[in-house]
Amino acid sequence: MCAIYGIIGQNNIELLKKISKFQIFRGPDSQNFYENKNDNFCFGINRLAVIDKKLGNQPMFSWDKKFILVFNGAIYNFLELKKILLKKNIVFKTNSDTEVLINSYAYWGEKAFNYFDGMWACCIYDLEKKKIILSRDYLGQKPLFYYKDKKKFVFSSQIGCLFIDDNNFSINPKNLKRYYAFSHTPAPYTVYDNIFQLKPGEILSVSTDNLETKSKIFWDISDGPDFNDQFTKKDLKNFKLIFSQALLKHSIADNNIGLLLSGGNDSTIIKKNLEKKYKHLQTFTLGFEEETFDESKYIKEEKQLNSIIKVLSKKDIIHNFIKISNSYDYAFGDSSLVPTFSIFNEVSKNTNVAITGDGGDEIFFGYITFDAFYLAINLKKILPNFIFIYIAKLFNLYAGDDRYISSRKKIKLFFKFLHCDLKYLNLHWLNNLSNQELNKLSGFEEFQLNDEFEEIEIIYNKSENLMRFCQLYYFKFYLPLILSKVDMASMLNSVESRAPLLSKEILNLSLSIPTKENYKFFNNKHLMKQIFKDDLTEKQKKRKKHGFAFNKNILIKDRKIINQFIKEDYLSNKDFFFKKLNEHIVNKDDHSQYIWNELVLNACRRNNEG
């Protein structure tokens, strides 16, 4: 993984170097630049060397010298593509996936992006056509931000870099509402006017002559699987083989790989299968002093060998949050950034590449909210909304608590929004705010729900059934939150994070399997457990889903933290915030997600605009 950045319309190498320095942690191994004075264009890369450290330096030219590339990410099927290109008499000088990417584009053009299994944000300069091609992978695992004015187009892996040149960007009220609703701003938006991010699966071309832009989506996963010359339809009976191959491809690196190991099924299955090749696989586990949040006890019980276990104390949590807060520039409200940062810090002491189990819950319907949504579908068929409103009022009388996802919390939240339209249930469950409250926060009472959430409507209408819609909702609106967290946590520690369960072959298979085969009510990840039944003990199969969370009340119920990190001028609605904060502190209701979102947004605005 790396940082990529560039300026189109100006050959400003000094600004480019400032942008490089801002995000040096993303690529500490080397920093290189390319400038074209005739076309008023320059770009650069901070490299974290994972594959072919000696020869894989960038910027890198294609074999025919017609294209030059900077690239952040990893192409996992690069060896297969390289074999095809070698038969076309294309010459290679390195063993890197970078060279395969640029030569694939030189040979296939934009179609190459459909042939990649990987994660990437890249910039390709077409020397003949004098245009820049920006691309982002189909799930958005790697970030890429940009802004454009009349004189220049600037892009970067970190949004904060864009403020080096211009810090007069204003907050966009509609995008602010999106942020509070999703706990991030789904691409192409950010909370700022005129700063955007590439969409997952987008190709954006920019002319170096006049800055004219053209956008194309090479794959939108809501349209279903992407079968092509390199990715043919596979049968479910081949899943174990596909998974095994994905693991091997995700393990290619100059250094030994590490594995983030929790007590969950995803990482356990990955470990069992990786150990077939790597007998001394190093694993990393994080625990917490509070028992209801701690999963490290499972690793200790199972006496896992070669496992480094780090237990976070309350003091560690506060210390790490304060440390991280100075690095926030893109606002996303996944509080598990704090423990994720902590575990990647342990990884960085041993290697610079780690495997994670991210994506398993989306692929195999693992979240408890899938069951809640299925139950809601059936309850709404037989009961009128006024019943749900009455039940919600009854549960509202009960106080909350600080335990991890207690039954009381789940039931209270379930009924609180059950009267809402099905297509918006997940949105409200995840943010615990009504549409009226979201409008208050944005400052525009007249906003209608569909104005800001049109894409929910789109995937709702084209999904083959309601459970497929729910799966796509998590892929499109929740997974980006997790991916932003993992990117930031790993990059701050200069570690490349890889998620084999998000392999394109596995994603295609999940999108093509009928949902009735993949989802069973109150039978968490039943298909995965069935496929990998020999890799899990009965005890592991029965273990309840446990997210990678910590007790964020350690921070948000601490008045010193709130006073230190909340700048009232950055609150969109001060009265609303302090009302919710006070209700949360006395356990009247759980407003932890909203308060955390405000804490993060404050940190971002302080760092970007200060």
DOLUM-442887 format. One record per residue (C-alpha): residue in one letter; z, y, x. Coordinates in steps of 0.5 Angstrom, whole numbers, padded with zeros to 4 digits, always signed. Layout:
// residues N
aZYX
...
This chain:
// residues 610
m+0000+0000+0000
c-0001+0007+0002
a-0002+0014+0000
i-0009+0017-0001
y-0011+0024-0002
g-0017+0029-0002
i-0020+0036-0003
i-0027+0037-0006
g-0030+0044-0006
q-0026+0046+0000
n-0025+0043+0007
n-0018+0045+0008
i-0015+0040+0013
e-0009+0044+0014
l-0007+0043+0007
l-0009+0036+0007
k-0004+0035+0013
k+0001+0038+0009
i+0000+0033+0003
s+0000+0028+0008
k+0007+0030+0011
f+0010+0030+0004
q+0008+0023+0002
i+0009+0020+0009
f+0014+0014+0007
r+0008+0011+0003
g+0004+0010+0009
p+0008+0011+0016
d+0004+0006+0020
s-0002+0011+0021
q-0005+0018+0018
n-0012+0019+0019
f-0017+0024+0016
y-0024+0025+0014
e-0028+0032+0013
n-0035+0034+0011
k-0036+0041+0013
n-0043+0041+0009
d-0040+0038+0003
n-0034+0042+0003
f-0030+0036+0002
c-0024+0032+0006
f-0020+0026+0005
g-0014+0022+0008
i-0010+0016+0008
n-0003+0015+0010
r-0003+0007+0012
l+0002+0002+0011
a-0001-0004+0015
v+0000-0011+0011
i-0007-0014+0012
d-0011-0014+0019
k-0006-0008+0022
k-0011-0008+0028
l-0018-0007+0025
g-0016-0005+0018
n-0015+0003+0019
q-0018+0008+0014
p-0022+0012+0012
m-0027+0006+0013
f-0035+0006+0012
s-0039+0001+0009
w-0044-0004+0013
d-0050+0001+0011
k-0046+0007+0013
k-0048+0010+0006
f-0040+0010+0003
i-0034+0012+0006
l-0027+0009+0003
v-0020+0011+0003
f-0016+0006-0001
n-0009+0004-0004
g-0007-0003-0006
a-0009-0010-0005
i-0015-0014-0007
y-0013-0021-0008
n-0019-0025-0009
f-0022-0021-0003
l-0024-0028+0001
e-0028-0030-0004
l-0032-0024-0005
k-0033-0024+0002
k-0036-0031+0002
i-0041-0028-0003
l-0043-0022+0001
l-0044-0026+0008
k-0049-0030+0004
k-0052-0023+0003
n-0053-0022+0010
i-0047-0016+0010
v-0044-0016+0016
f-0036-0015+0017
k-0032-0012+0023
t-0025-0014+0020
n-0021-0019+0016
s-0018-0013+0011
d-0019-0013+0004
t-0021-0006+0005
e-0028-0007+0008
v-0029-0012+0002
l-0028-0007-0003
i-0032-0002+0000
n-0038-0007+0002
s-0037-0010-0005
y-0038-0003-0008
a-0044-0002-0003
y-0047-0008-0006
w-0045-0008-0013
g-0044-0001-0015
e-0039+0000-0020
k-0039-0007-0023
a-0035-0009-0017
f-0029-0006-0020
n-0030-0012-0025
y-0030-0017-0020
f-0023-0015-0017
d-0017-0018-0018
g-0012-0013-0015
m-0008-0007-0016
w-0012+0000-0013
a-0013+0007-0013
c-0019+0009-0009
c-0023+0014-0007
i-0031+0013-0005
y-0035+0018-0002
d-0043+0017-0003
l-0046+0021+0003
e-0053+0020-0001
k-0051+0022-0008
k-0046+0027-0005
k-0041+0025-0010
i-0034+0022-0010
i-0032+0016-0014
l-0024+0015-0016
s-0022+0009-0019
r-0016+0006-0021
d-0014-0002-0023
y-0014-0004-0030
l-0007-0004-0031
g-0005+0002-0027
q-0001-0001-0022
k-0003+0004-0017
p-0002+0012-0019
l-0007+0017-0018
f-0006+0024-0020
y-0011+0030-0020
y-0012+0037-0022
k-0018+0042-0022
d-0020+0049-0022
k-0026+0053-0022
k-0026+0052-0014
k-0023+0046-0012
f-0021+0039-0015
v-0015+0036-0011
f-0012+0029-0012
s-0006+0025-0009
s-0002+0019-0010
q+0004+0023-0011
i+0004+0028-0017
g+0009+0033-0012
c+0003+0034-0007
l-0001+0038-0012
f+0005+0043-0012
i+0004+0045-0005
d-0003+0048-0007
d-0001+0051-0013
n+0006+0051-0017
n+0004+0055-0023
f+0003+0049-0027
s+0006+0050-0034
i+0010+0044-0039
n+0005+0042-0044
p+0009+0041-0051
k+0005+0035-0054
n+0005+0032-0047
l+0013+0033-0047
k+0013+0030-0054
r+0009+0024-0051
y+0014+0024-0045
y+0021+0023-0050
a+0017+0018-0054
f+0015+0013-0048
s+0020+0015-0043
h+0013+0017-0039
t+0007+0020-0040
p+0001+0015-0041
a-0005+0017-0037
p-0009+0021-0037
y-0003+0026-0039
t+0003+0028-0035
v+0008+0033-0037
y+0004+0039-0034
d-0002+0043-0037
n-0008+0041-0032
i-0005+0036-0028
f-0008+0029-0030
q-0008+0022-0028
l-0013+0017-0028
k-0013+0012-0034
p-0012+0004-0032
g-0019+0002-0031
e-0022+0008-0030
i-0028+0011-0026
l-0028+0018-0025
s-0034+0021-0021
v-0034+0028-0018
s-0040+0032-0015
t-0039+0036-0009
d-0044+0041-0011
n-0041+0043-0017
l-0035+0039-0019
e-0038+0036-0025
t-0034+0030-0027
k-0036+0024-0031
s-0031+0019-0033
k-0032+0011-0035
i-0028+0006-0037
f-0030-0001-0033
w-0025-0005-0037
d-0020-0003-0043
i-0015-0009-0044
s-0014-0008-0051
d-0022-0010-0052
g-0020-0017-0050
p-0021-0021-0043
d-0026-0019-0038
f-0030-0025-0037
n-0036-0024-0032
d-0039-0027-0026
q-0033-0028-0022
f-0028-0029-0028
t-0030-0034-0032
k-0026-0037-0038
k-0021-0042-0037
d-0018-0047-0041
l-0010-0047-0042
k-0009-0054-0038
n-0011-0051-0032
f-0006-0045-0032
k-0002-0049-0027
l-0007-0049-0022
i-0009-0042-0023
f-0002-0040-0022
s-0002-0043-0016
q-0008-0040-0013
a-0006-0033-0015
l+0001-0034-0011
l-0003-0036-0005
k-0008-0030-0006
h-0002-0026-0007
s+0002-0028+0000
i-0004-0026+0004
a-0001-0021+0009
d+0001-0020+0017
n+0008-0021+0016
n+0012-0026+0012
i+0013-0025+0005
g+0020-0024+0001
l+0021-0025-0006
l+0025-0021-0011
l+0030-0027-0014
s+0033-0026-0021
g+0037-0031-0025
g+0031-0031-0030
n+0025-0036-0031
d+0019-0032-0028
s+0022-0031-0021
t+0025-0038-0021
i+0018-0041-0022
i+0015-0037-0017
k+0020-0039-0012
k+0019-0046-0014
n+0012-0046-0013
l+0012-0041-0007
e+0017-0046-0003
k+0011-0052-0003
k+0008-0048+0002
y+0013-0043+0005
k+0019-0048+0006
h+0024-0042+0009
l+0022-0037+0004
q+0027-0031+0004
t+0029-0028-0003
f+0033-0022-0005
t+0038-0022-0010
l+0042-0016-0013
g+0048-0016-0017
f+0053-0012-0020
e+0061-0011-0020
e+0060-0011-0028
e+0060-0018-0031
t+0055-0017-0037
f+0050-0014-0032
d+0050-0019-0026
e+0045-0024-0025
s+0047-0026-0018
k+0052-0030-0021
y+0047-0035-0022
i+0044-0035-0015
k+0051-0036-0013
e+0052-0042-0017
e+0045-0045-0016
k+0047-0044-0008
q+0040-0042-0006
l+0038-0042+0001
n+0035-0036+0005
s+0038-0032+0000
i+0040-0025+0001
i+0045-0022-0004
k+0047-0015-0005
v+0052-0013-0010
l+0052-0006-0012
s+0059-0002-0013
k+0060+0004-0018
k+0060+0008-0011
d+0053+0005-0009
i+0050+0007-0015
i+0052+0014-0015
h+0050+0015-0008
n+0043+0011-0009
f+0042+0016-0015
i+0043+0022-0011
k+0039+0020-0006
i+0033+0018-0010
s+0034+0024-0014
n+0031+0028-0009
s+0024+0024-0009
y+0023+0025-0016
d+0016+0028-0018
y+0013+0024-0023
a+0017+0024-0029
f+0019+0017-0032
g+0025+0014-0035
d+0026+0007-0033
s+0034+0008-0030
s+0033+0001-0027
l+0029+0005-0021
v+0036+0005-0018
p+0038-0002-0017
t+0030-0003-0016
f+0030+0002-0010
s+0037-0002-0007
i+0034-0009-0007
f+0027-0006-0004
n+0032-0003+0001
e+0034-0010+0003
v+0027-0012+0003
s+0025-0007+0008
k+0030-0009+0013
n+0026-0016+0014
t+0019-0015+0012
n+0014-0010+0009
v+0011-0014+0003
a+0015-0017-0003
i+0013-0022-0009
t+0016-0020-0016
g+0016-0023-0023
d+0014-0017-0026
g+0009-0018-0032
g+0012-0025-0034
d+0015-0022-0041
e+0008-0018-0043
i+0004-0025-0041
f+0009-0030-0045
f+0012-0025-0050
g+0019-0025-0047
y+0022-0019-0049
i+0027-0019-0055
t+0023-0014-0059
f+0018-0019-0060
d+0023-0023-0064
a+0025-0016-0067
f+0018-0014-0069
y+0016-0021-0072
l+0022-0021-0076
a+0021-0014-0078
i+0014-0016-0081
n+0017-0021-0085
l+0022-0017-0088
k+0018-0011-0090
k+0014-0016-0094
i+0019-0017-0099
l+0024-0011-0098
p+0023-0004-0100
n+0025+0001-0095
f+0031+0004-0099
i+0034-0002-0097
f+0033-0001-0090
i+0035+0006-0090
y+0042+0004-0094
i+0043-0002-0089
a+0042+0003-0083
k+0047+0008-0086
l+0052+0002-0086
f+0051+0000-0079
n+0051+0008-0077
l+0059+0008-0078
y+0060+0003-0073
a+0062+0006-0066
g+0058+0003-0060
d+0060+0000-0053
d+0058+0000-0046
r+0057-0007-0045
y+0050-0010-0044
i+0045-0010-0050
s+0051-0012-0054
s+0049-0015-0061
r+0052-0009-0065
k+0047-0005-0061
k+0041-0009-0062
i+0043-0010-0070
k+0044-0003-0071
l+0038+0000-0067
f+0034-0006-0071
f+0036-0003-0078
k+0036+0004-0076
f+0028+0005-0076
l+0026-0001-0080
h+0024+0004-0085
c+0018+0006-0081
d+0011+0004-0080
l+0010-0002-0077
k+0005+0001-0072
y+0011+0006-0069
l+0017+0001-0069
n+0017-0001-0062
l+0016+0007-0060
h+0022+0008-0064
w+0026+0002-0062
l+0025+0004-0055
n+0027+0011-0055
n+0032+0011-0061
l+0029+0018-0063
s+0026+0019-0070
n+0019+0023-0070
q+0023+0029-0073
e+0027+0029-0067
l+0021+0028-0062
n+0018+0034-0065
k+0025+0038-0064
l+0025+0037-0057
s+0017+0039-0056
g+0019+0045-0060
f+0013+0044-0065
e+0016+0042-0072
e+0009+0042-0075
f+0006+0036-0070
q+0004+0030-0074
l+0006+0023-0071
n-0002+0021-0070
d-0003+0027-0066
e+0000+0025-0060
f+0000+0017-0061
e-0007+0016-0063
e-0008+0011-0058
i-0003+0007-0062
e-0007+0007-0068
i-0013+0005-0064
i-0010-0001-0061
y-0007-0003-0068
n-0013-0002-0072
k-0017-0007-0067
s-0012-0012-0066
e-0013-0019-0068
n-0006-0020-0071
l+0000-0016-0071
m+0003-0020-0065
r-0003-0019-0061
f-0002-0011-0063
c+0005-0012-0060
q+0003-0015-0054
l-0002-0010-0053
y+0003-0004-0054
y+0008-0007-0049
f+0002-0008-0044
k-0001-0001-0045
f+0006+0003-0046
y+0012+0000-0043
l+0009-0004-0037
p+0006+0003-0034
l+0014+0005-0034
i+0016-0001-0030
l+0010+0000-0025
s+0012+0007-0024
k+0019+0005-0022
v+0016-0001-0018
d+0011+0003-0014
m+0017+0009-0013
a+0022+0004-0011
s+0018+0000-0006
m+0014+0006-0003
l+0021+0010-0002
n+0022+0004+0003
s+0015+0003+0005
v+0015-0004+0002
e+0008-0007-0001
s+0010-0010-0008
r+0006-0015-0011
a+0006-0018-0018
p+0002-0025-0018
l+0004-0026-0026
l-0001-0020-0027
s-0007-0023-0023
k-0013-0022-0027
e-0014-0029-0028
i-0007-0030-0032
l-0008-0024-0035
n-0015-0026-0038
l-0012-0033-0040
s-0006-0029-0044
l-0011-0025-0048
s-0015-0030-0050
i-0010-0035-0052
p-0009-0035-0059
t-0002-0031-0060
k+0001-0037-0065
e+0000-0041-0058
n+0004-0036-0054
y+0009-0034-0058
k+0014-0037-0062
f+0020-0034-0066
f+0027-0034-0062
n+0024-0039-0057
n+0023-0034-0051
k+0017-0035-0047
h+0016-0042-0050
l+0009-0043-0047
m+0011-0041-0040
k+0017-0046-0040
q+0013-0052-0043
i+0008-0051-0037
f+0013-0050-0032
k+0018-0055-0035
d+0019-0059-0028
d+0020-0053-0025
l+0026-0051-0029
t+0033-0054-0030
e+0035-0055-0038
k+0041-0049-0036
q+0035-0045-0034
k+0031-0046-0040
k+0037-0044-0044
r+0039-0038-0040
k+0038-0031-0045
k+0033-0026-0043
h+0037-0021-0038
g+0033-0015-0036
f+0034-0012-0029
a+0039-0006-0031
f+0045-0003-0029
n+0051+0001-0033
k+0047+0008-0033
n+0053+0010-0037
i+0057+0011-0030
l+0052+0017-0029
i+0051+0020-0035
k+0058+0020-0038
d+0060+0023-0031
r+0061+0030-0033
k+0060+0032-0025
i+0053+0029-0025
i+0051+0032-0031
n+0053+0039-0029
q+0050+0038-0022
f+0043+0035-0024
i+0042+0038-0031
k+0039+0045-0030
e+0039+0048-0037
d+0033+0052-0036
y+0029+0046-0036
l+0032+0043-0042
s+0027+0044-0048
n+0033+0044-0053
k+0040+0045-0050
d+0043+0045-0057
f+0040+0038-0058
f+0041+0035-0051
f+0049+0037-0051
k+0050+0034-0058
k+0047+0028-0056
l+0051+0028-0050
n+0057+0029-0054
e+0055+0023-0059
h+0054+0019-0053
i+0060+0020-0049
v+0065+0018-0055
n+0060+0012-0057
k+0058+0015-0064
d+0051+0013-0062
d+0047+0010-0056
h+0043+0016-0053
s+0043+0013-0046
q+0035+0013-0046
y+0034+0020-0048
i+0040+0023-0044
w+0037+0019-0038
n+0030+0022-0039
e+0033+0029-0039
l+0036+0027-0032
v+0030+0025-0029
l+0025+0031-0032
n+0030+0036-0029
a+0030+0033-0022
c+0022+0033-0023
r+0022+0040-0025
r+0027+0042-0020
n+0023+0038-0014
n+0016+0040-0016
e+0017+0047-0019
g+0023+0050-0015
